[in-house]
């Protein structure tokens, strides 16, 4: 077991800087997920930790030791790849034991480790099969087993679920989380899927254009995003962003969306935004669950308005609604019994207790 530390890590391909001086500390036993869109530098960062990519500048430490020039095989890490990377001519047991056999572990210890990993991953009955006889999910479990038997300092996962169907991905997320709860090895996991990141991680590292946008727990990133990018990337459906302005009316601070729609701010929000310039171009950020059908008795900070629905999407336990406001398409979530229909009006309410206010130019959350 070991902590992983990245110091001013840079990766440059000719004139293209894929990773731009990132700093990251991953604690012993921690499960950290690097998430972001394609091309953000997350996989490159993982490959540098593994030693599969050279570092242009900076230092990588595993267990307190700088490993910049240490070959991958000597870093005491185990990597699980997107494409499983199993030997087709070997059985499950032979695939799982390959690394141990290369290091000439005793046969008895190899068998003990394989049996334990197979039980943990529920692949005991598959031990004598070859990869072509396995489903995608079973192959991924074997790949995980091959990593587990090595008992490394660090596990590295490179988008391991992207080749699986949606139902199997959910199942494998649960399996990976169970394995980490049992093994507690320091884990770095890369994905472009923010749902995977939120459900698996102790902490999430959101990357964008080779830089780290924000690091935090899933709850922190969801409820307290630092930038527009994080606010829009984390959460599905994505957060709504509406152009707005702050103004004072009758001694109270309001947020104006259109000529006819302006909402008074709750006292704690008014205090938080009192230093913002009135008339400044701002964005109001609201998650879909904070735009819902109006109730009979409004609570403090809940403000009602009327909207003409464009499209509705019944989802069973909820209905997603789409309508135009302040020149933007807005998504909300309503109860399936809220009588929401395409092309019809509906009385809605926004929860300003959970609003976010952003600088339209910088994208920073105020």
C-alpha positions as CSV (number, residue, x, y, z in Angstrom):
1,X,0.0,0.0,0.0
2,X,1.3,3.5,-0.8
3,X,0.4,7.1,-1.4
4,X,0.9,8.6,-4.8
5,X,2.1,12.2,-5.3
6,X,2.3,14.2,-8.5
7,X,4.4,17.4,-8.5
8,X,4.2,19.9,-11.4
9,X,3.6,17.1,-13.9
10,X,3.9,18.2,-17.6
11,X,3.5,16.0,-20.7
12,X,4.4,17.6,-24.0
13,X,4.0,16.1,-27.5
14,X,6.1,18.4,-29.8
15,X,4.2,21.7,-29.4
16,X,1.1,20.2,-27.8
17,X,0.9,20.3,-24.0
18,X,-1.3,17.4,-23.0
19,X,-0.8,17.8,-19.2
20,X,0.0,21.2,-17.9
21,X,1.8,21.2,-14.6
22,X,-0.7,19.3,-12.3
23,X,-0.3,18.7,-8.6
24,X,-2.1,15.8,-6.9
25,X,-1.8,13.9,-3.6
26,X,-3.5,10.5,-3.4
27,X,-3.5,9.1,0.1
28,X,-2.8,5.5,1.1
29,X,-5.9,3.3,0.6
30,X,-7.8,6.1,-1.2
31,X,-9.9,5.5,-4.4
32,X,-9.4,8.6,-6.7
33,X,-11.1,8.9,-10.0
34,X,-9.7,11.2,-12.8
35,X,-12.7,12.3,-14.9
36,X,-13.1,14.6,-17.9
37,X,-13.9,14.8,-21.6
38,X,-11.8,13.2,-24.3
39,X,-8.4,14.9,-24.6
40,X,-8.4,16.4,-21.1
41,X,-5.2,14.5,-20.2
42,X,-6.6,12.0,-17.7
43,X,-5.4,8.8,-19.5
44,X,-2.0,10.4,-20.2
45,X,-1.7,11.2,-16.5
46,X,-2.5,7.6,-15.6
47,X,0.0,6.2,-18.1
48,X,2.7,8.5,-16.6
49,X,2.0,7.1,-13.2
50,X,2.3,3.6,-14.6
51,X,5.5,4.4,-16.4
52,X,4.0,3.8,-19.9
53,X,4.6,7.5,-20.8
54,X,7.7,9.5,-20.2
55,X,7.3,12.7,-18.1
56,X,8.3,15.9,-19.8
57,X,8.7,17.7,-16.5
58,X,7.9,17.2,-12.8
59,X,8.1,14.3,-10.4
60,X,5.9,11.3,-9.6
61,X,6.3,9.6,-6.2
62,X,4.9,6.2,-5.2
63,X,5.3,5.4,-1.5
64,X,7.5,8.4,-1.1
65,X,10.0,7.4,-3.7
66,X,10.5,9.3,-7.0
67,X,9.8,6.8,-9.8
68,X,10.4,9.1,-12.9
69,X,13.1,6.7,-14.3
70,X,11.8,3.5,-12.7
71,X,10.6,0.9,-15.3
72,X,6.9,0.0,-15.1
73,X,7.6,-3.6,-13.9
74,X,9.6,-2.2,-10.9
75,X,7.0,0.3,-9.7
76,X,4.9,-2.3,-7.9
77,X,1.7,-1.2,-9.6
78,X,-1.0,-3.3,-11.4
79,X,-3.0,-1.9,-14.3
80,X,-6.4,-2.9,-15.6
81,X,-6.9,-1.9,-19.2
82,X,-10.0,-1.0,-21.3
83,X,-9.5,-4.0,-23.6
84,X,-8.8,-6.6,-20.9
85,X,-5.4,-7.6,-22.5
86,X,-5.8,-11.3,-21.7
87,X,-3.7,-14.0,-23.4
88,X,-6.1,-15.9,-25.6
89,X,-4.2,-19.2,-25.4
90,X,-4.0,-19.2,-21.6
91,X,-6.8,-20.3,-19.2
92,X,-8.2,-17.9,-16.6
93,X,-5.9,-19.3,-13.9
94,X,-2.8,-19.0,-16.2
95,X,-3.7,-15.4,-17.1
96,X,-4.1,-14.5,-13.5
97,X,-0.9,-16.2,-12.4
98,X,1.3,-15.0,-15.3
99,X,2.9,-12.1,-13.4
100,X,3.6,-14.2,-10.4
101,X,5.1,-17.0,-12.4
102,X,7.5,-14.5,-14.1
103,X,8.7,-13.5,-10.6
104,X,9.0,-17.2,-9.7
105,X,6.6,-17.3,-6.8
106,X,6.1,-20.7,-5.2
107,X,3.3,-22.7,-6.8
108,X,1.4,-23.1,-3.5
109,X,1.3,-19.3,-2.9
110,X,0.2,-18.7,-6.5
111,X,-2.7,-21.2,-6.1
112,X,-3.7,-19.6,-2.8
113,X,-3.7,-16.1,-4.3
114,X,-5.7,-17.2,-7.4
115,X,-8.3,-19.1,-5.3
116,X,-8.8,-16.1,-3.0
117,X,-9.1,-13.6,-6.0
118,X,-11.5,-16.0,-7.8
119,X,-13.7,-16.2,-4.8
120,X,-13.7,-12.5,-4.3
121,X,-14.7,-11.9,-8.0
122,X,-17.1,-14.8,-8.2
123,X,-15.2,-16.5,-11.1
124,X,-14.3,-19.8,-9.4
125,X,-16.2,-21.9,-11.9
126,X,-14.4,-20.1,-14.8
127,X,-10.9,-20.9,-13.7
128,X,-10.2,-23.5,-16.4
129,X,-11.8,-21.6,-19.3
130,X,-10.1,-19.5,-21.9
131,X,-11.0,-15.9,-22.7
132,X,-12.9,-16.8,-25.8
133,X,-15.3,-18.8,-23.6
134,X,-16.0,-15.7,-21.4
135,X,-18.4,-12.8,-21.7
136,X,-17.1,-9.2,-21.6
137,X,-18.0,-8.8,-17.9
138,X,-16.3,-12.1,-17.0
139,X,-13.1,-11.1,-18.9
140,X,-13.0,-7.8,-17.0
141,X,-13.2,-9.7,-13.7
142,X,-10.3,-11.9,-14.8
143,X,-8.3,-8.8,-15.7
144,X,-9.1,-7.4,-12.2
145,X,-8.1,-10.8,-10.7
146,X,-4.8,-10.7,-12.4
147,X,-4.2,-7.3,-10.8
148,X,-5.4,-8.4,-7.4
149,X,-3.2,-11.5,-7.1
150,X,-0.1,-9.4,-7.5
151,X,-1.0,-7.5,-4.2
152,X,0.6,-4.2,-5.6
153,X,1.1,-0.9,-3.9
154,X,-1.3,0.8,-6.4
155,X,-4.1,-0.3,-8.7
156,X,-4.5,1.7,-12.0
157,X,-7.8,1.4,-14.0
158,X,-7.9,2.9,-17.5
159,X,-11.6,3.2,-18.5
160,X,-12.2,-0.5,-17.7
161,X,-16.0,-0.5,-18.2
162,X,-16.3,1.4,-21.5
163,X,-16.6,-1.8,-23.6
164,X,-19.5,-3.1,-21.5
165,X,-23.3,-2.6,-22.0
166,X,-25.1,-0.3,-19.7
167,X,-26.6,-3.0,-17.4
168,X,-23.2,-4.7,-17.0
169,X,-21.4,-1.5,-16.3
170,X,-23.7,-0.9,-13.3
171,X,-23.0,-4.4,-12.1
172,X,-19.2,-4.0,-12.6
173,X,-19.2,-0.7,-10.7
174,X,-20.6,-2.4,-7.7
175,X,-18.1,-5.2,-8.0
176,X,-15.2,-2.8,-8.2
177,X,-16.4,-0.9,-5.2
178,X,-16.8,-4.2,-3.3
179,X,-13.3,-5.2,-4.2
180,X,-11.9,-1.9,-3.0
181,X,-13.7,-2.3,0.3
182,X,-12.1,-5.7,0.8
183,X,-8.6,-5.0,-0.5
184,X,-8.2,-1.3,0.3
185,X,-5.3,-0.8,-2.1
186,X,-4.6,2.8,-3.3
187,X,-6.5,3.1,-6.6
188,X,-6.4,5.6,-9.4
189,X,-9.3,5.2,-11.9
190,X,-9.8,7.0,-15.2
191,X,-13.1,7.5,-16.9
192,X,-15.0,9.9,-19.0
193,X,-18.3,8.8,-17.4
194,X,-19.2,11.2,-14.5
195,X,-21.7,8.7,-13.1
196,X,-18.8,6.2,-12.7
197,X,-16.7,8.9,-11.0
198,X,-19.5,9.9,-8.6
199,X,-20.4,6.4,-7.6
200,X,-16.9,4.9,-7.1
201,X,-14.6,7.6,-5.8
202,X,-13.6,8.8,-2.4
203,X,-12.4,11.9,-4.2
204,X,-12.9,13.0,-7.8
205,X,-10.4,14.9,-9.9
206,X,-12.1,16.9,-12.7
207,X,-9.7,17.6,-15.6
208,X,-10.1,19.9,-18.5
209,X,-7.6,20.8,-21.2
210,X,-4.7,19.3,-19.4
211,X,-5.4,21.0,-16.1
212,X,-7.2,20.1,-12.9
213,X,-10.4,22.1,-12.6
214,X,-11.4,20.9,-9.1
215,X,-10.7,18.1,-6.6
216,X,-13.3,17.0,-4.1
217,X,-15.7,14.4,-2.8
218,X,-18.6,13.5,-5.1
219,X,-20.9,15.5,-2.9
220,X,-18.6,18.6,-2.9
221,X,-18.4,18.6,-6.6
222,X,-22.1,18.2,-7.1
223,X,-23.3,20.8,-4.5
224,X,-20.3,23.2,-4.5
225,X,-18.7,23.3,-8.0
226,X,-16.0,25.9,-8.3
227,X,-16.3,26.6,-12.0
228,X,-18.9,26.5,-14.8
229,X,-17.1,23.5,-16.4
230,X,-17.4,21.4,-13.2
231,X,-21.0,22.5,-12.6
232,X,-21.9,21.5,-16.2
233,X,-19.9,18.3,-16.4
234,X,-21.0,16.8,-13.1
235,X,-24.7,15.8,-12.9
236,X,-27.1,14.3,-15.5
237,X,-29.0,16.0,-16.9
238,X,-26.6,18.9,-16.8
239,X,-27.0,22.1,-14.8
240,X,-29.0,24.8,-16.5
241,X,-27.2,28.2,-17.0
242,X,-29.4,31.3,-17.5
243,X,-28.1,34.8,-18.1
244,X,-29.2,37.1,-15.3
245,X,-28.6,40.3,-13.4
246,X,-28.7,41.2,-9.7
247,X,-30.8,44.3,-8.8
248,X,-32.1,45.9,-5.6
249,X,-35.8,46.5,-5.3
250,X,-37.6,47.8,-2.2
251,X,-34.5,47.1,-0.1
252,X,-34.3,43.5,-1.2
253,X,-31.9,41.9,-3.6
254,X,-33.5,40.2,-6.6
255,X,-32.2,38.1,-9.5
256,X,-33.7,39.2,-12.8
257,X,-34.0,36.7,-15.7
258,X,-36.4,38.5,-18.1
259,X,-38.4,41.7,-18.1
260,X,-41.3,39.9,-16.4
261,X,-39.4,37.4,-14.2
262,X,-37.4,38.4,-11.2
263,X,-37.0,36.5,-8.0
264,X,-36.2,37.8,-4.5
265,X,-33.1,36.0,-3.1
266,X,-33.2,34.1,0.2
267,X,-31.5,36.0,3.0
268,X,-28.4,33.8,3.1
269,X,-28.0,34.0,-0.7
270,X,-28.5,37.8,-0.6
271,X,-25.7,38.1,2.0
272,X,-23.4,35.9,-0.1
273,X,-23.8,37.9,-3.2
274,X,-23.9,41.4,-1.7
275,X,-20.5,42.3,-3.1
276,X,-21.5,41.3,-6.7
277,X,-21.9,44.3,-9.0
278,X,-25.5,45.2,-9.9
279,X,-25.9,45.1,-13.6
280,X,-22.9,42.8,-14.1
281,X,-23.4,39.9,-16.6
282,X,-23.9,36.8,-14.5
283,X,-25.2,33.3,-15.0
284,X,-27.8,31.6,-12.8
285,X,-27.0,27.9,-12.3
286,X,-29.9,25.6,-11.4
287,X,-29.9,21.8,-11.5
288,X,-33.0,20.2,-13.0
289,X,-34.2,18.8,-9.6
290,X,-34.4,22.4,-8.4
291,X,-36.9,23.3,-11.1
292,X,-40.1,21.4,-10.4
293,X,-43.9,21.7,-10.2
294,X,-45.2,24.4,-7.9
295,X,-46.7,23.2,-4.7
296,X,-49.7,24.8,-2.8
297,X,-47.6,26.0,0.1
298,X,-44.3,27.5,-1.0
299,X,-41.4,27.3,1.3
300,X,-38.8,30.1,1.9
301,X,-36.6,30.5,-1.2
302,X,-39.0,28.7,-3.5
303,X,-40.4,31.0,-6.2
304,X,-43.1,30.1,-8.7
305,X,-43.5,31.1,-12.3
306,X,-45.4,30.0,-15.4
307,X,-43.8,28.2,-18.3
308,X,-44.9,26.7,-21.7
309,X,-43.5,23.2,-22.0
310,X,-41.8,22.3,-25.3
311,X,-41.0,18.6,-24.7
312,X,-41.6,16.2,-21.9
313,X,-39.8,12.9,-21.2
314,X,-41.6,10.5,-19.0
315,X,-39.0,8.4,-17.1
316,X,-41.2,6.4,-14.8
317,X,-40.3,7.7,-11.4
318,X,-40.0,11.3,-12.7
319,X,-40.7,13.3,-15.9
320,X,-38.1,15.5,-17.4
321,X,-39.5,18.8,-18.9
322,X,-37.9,21.2,-21.3
323,X,-39.0,24.8,-21.9
324,X,-37.5,28.1,-22.9
325,X,-36.5,30.8,-20.4
326,X,-34.3,33.9,-20.9
327,X,-33.6,32.7,-24.4
328,X,-32.2,29.3,-23.2
329,X,-33.5,25.8,-23.1
330,X,-34.1,24.7,-19.6
331,X,-34.5,21.2,-18.1
332,X,-36.5,20.5,-15.0
333,X,-37.7,17.4,-13.1
334,X,-41.4,17.0,-12.1
335,X,-43.5,14.3,-10.5
336,X,-45.0,11.9,-13.1
337,X,-48.5,13.0,-11.8
338,X,-47.8,16.7,-12.4
339,X,-49.9,16.7,-15.6
340,X,-46.9,17.8,-17.7
341,X,-47.7,17.6,-21.5
342,X,-45.9,18.7,-24.6
343,X,-46.9,22.2,-25.7
344,X,-49.0,22.9,-22.6
345,X,-48.4,25.5,-19.8
346,X,-47.3,24.4,-16.3
347,X,-46.9,26.3,-13.0
348,X,-43.3,25.7,-11.9
349,X,-41.1,26.6,-9.0
350,X,-37.4,27.2,-8.6
351,X,-35.4,26.4,-5.5
352,X,-33.1,29.4,-5.0
353,X,-31.7,27.9,-1.8
354,X,-29.7,25.6,-4.1
355,X,-28.8,28.2,-6.8
356,X,-25.4,28.9,-8.1
357,X,-24.2,32.3,-9.4
358,X,-21.4,32.4,-11.9
359,X,-19.3,35.1,-13.6
360,X,-20.3,34.9,-17.2
361,X,-16.8,35.9,-18.4
362,X,-14.5,33.9,-16.2
363,X,-16.9,31.0,-15.5
364,X,-16.0,31.1,-11.7
365,X,-18.7,30.4,-9.2
366,X,-19.3,33.4,-6.9
